[in-house]
Amino acid sequence: MVRILFAVKAAIPAGPQYGLYCDGKMFAIVADDQLFIKPTDAGRVWISTMSTPQEAPPYPQAKPYFLIDGGLWDERDWLSQLARRTADALPLPKPKPPPKPKKPASNS
C-alpha cells in the first residue's frame, strides 16, 4: 500500500491547490477538482496501460502535468501504482538550509 500524505500547497489567483506527497516527494496536484501527476517516463508508461496520457498545466504558467481522467480515480490499485511509480522516479527534494541564527537585539 502506498502511503500518501496530503498537504495544502498554496492559494493562487486561480484558486486553492493541494500538493500530494509520497515519501517526502510532491508527486501530484489537485486543483479545480482535477488530478495532475508530475510527468515521468514511468508514469507515462503506467498511464498508457489504461488510457492515452493527456497533459495540461494545473494552473496558469505551470509546466504540463499528466491530467488523470476522473473515471480513473476509482481505480484504487492502479492509482496507487501510479503514485508509487511516479514518486520512485522523482529525485529527492533538496535539503533545506539550516535556519540562520537570529541576531541578538541591540539595547540602543
Secondary structure, 3 states (H helix, E strand, C coil): CCCCEEEEEEEECCEEEEEEEECCEEEEEEECCEEEECCCHHHHHHHCCCCCCEEECCCCCCCCEEEECHHHCCCHHHHHHHHHHHHHHCCCCCCCCCCCCCCCCCCC
